[in-house]
Amino acid sequence: MKKRLLTEFGMGSSLRRQDYTQAACRAVKDALWHNSINLAELFGKDKSDMLITVEVGVQQPDQIDTAKVAEIFPYGQVTVTPVAGGLDVPRPTGNPTVIANVAISVALDLGDPS
């Protein structure tokens, strides 16, 4: 039985380049760099057993390089899903500032609950 055990949130931006992947990567790092959670070990599992789901909200989800976002995680089975969200903040000249929001969920397969 897969059970979600943790959810973290982060925000990142690309100030001038309108780089949605960069904003997403910064949002993931924002969420991760606040924690050091030994979740897998608490349940007698290996870190590679962690099922990590990353939802990335930006105005142009098709512009996210999901493989690059997934590379941030040193272990676990990572799935990155871009969705509509975040903000594109207009600037007087040039590209808008891009803001990405992420929700990272970590689950483990804890086996049969009975």
C-alpha positions in Angstrom: 0.0 0.0 0.0 1.5 3.4 -1.1 1.1 6.0 1.6 2.0 9.7 1.3 4.0 10.7 4.3 5.3 14.1 3.5 4.4 17.2 1.5 6.7 20.2 1.0 6.1 23.5 -0.8 8.5 25.9 -2.5 8.7 29.0 -4.7 11.3 30.0 -7.3 11.7 32.6 -9.9 13.5 33.5 -13.2 13.8 37.3 -13.0 14.7 38.3 -16.5 15.1 35.3 -18.8 11.6 33.9 -18.7 13.1 30.5 -18.0 10.4 28.2 -16.6 12.7 25.4 -15.9 15.1 27.6 -13.9 12.2 28.9 -11.9 10.9 25.3 -11.3 14.4 24.2 -10.2 14.7 27.1 -7.8 11.3 26.3 -6.3 12.3 22.6 -5.8 15.5 23.7 -4.1 13.6 26.1 -1.9 11.4 23.3 -0.7 14.2 20.8 -0.2 16.9 23.0 1.3 14.8 23.6 4.4 14.7 20.0 5.4 16.8 16.9 6.2 14.2 14.2 6.6 15.3 10.6 7.0 11.8 9.3 6.1 12.8 6.1 4.4 15.0 5.0 7.2 12.2 5.5 9.7 10.2 2.8 7.9 13.2 0.5 7.3 13.3 1.3 3.6 16.1 2.4 1.3 16.1 6.0 0.1 15.7 4.7 -3.5 12.3 3.3 -2.4 10.9 6.8 -1.9 8.2 7.7 -4.4 8.6 11.5 -5.1 5.9 13.4 -6.9 6.7 17.0 -7.9 3.9 19.2 -9.2 5.2 22.5 -10.8 2.8 25.4 -11.4 3.9 27.9 -14.0 2.0 29.9 -16.6 3.6 27.9 -19.5 3.8 24.3 -18.2 4.9 23.0 -21.6 8.2 25.0 -21.2 9.4 22.9 -18.2 12.2 20.5 -18.8 11.0 17.8 -16.4 14.2 15.7 -16.7 16.2 18.7 -15.5 13.9 19.2 -12.5 14.0 15.5 -11.6 17.9 15.6 -11.6 17.9 17.7 -8.5 16.8 14.7 -6.4 19.8 12.6 -5.3 17.6 9.5 -4.8 14.1 8.2 -5.0 11.7 7.5 -7.9 10.8 11.0 -9.2 7.8 12.0 -11.2 7.6 15.7 -12.3 4.2 17.0 -13.5 3.9 20.6 -14.9 0.6 22.2 -14.4 -1.0 25.6 -15.0 -0.2 28.0 -12.2 2.5 30.3 -10.9 2.7 33.9 -12.2 4.3 35.8 -15.1 4.8 39.3 -13.7 5.1 41.9 -16.4 8.2 44.2 -16.5 8.3 47.6 -18.1 10.8 46.2 -20.7 11.9 42.7 -21.6 10.6 39.4 -20.5 8.3 39.0 -17.6 9.5 37.6 -14.2 8.4 34.0 -13.9 7.3 32.6 -10.6 7.0 28.8 -10.1 5.3 27.1 -7.2 6.0 23.4 -6.4 4.4 20.8 -4.2 6.6 17.8 -3.4 5.0 14.7 -2.0 7.0 11.7 -0.7 5.3 8.3 -0.4 6.5 4.8 0.5 5.0 1.5 -0.3 4.4 0.2 3.2 3.1 -3.2 2.1 -0.2 -4.8 3.2 -1.9 -2.9 6.0 -3.3 -6.0 7.6 
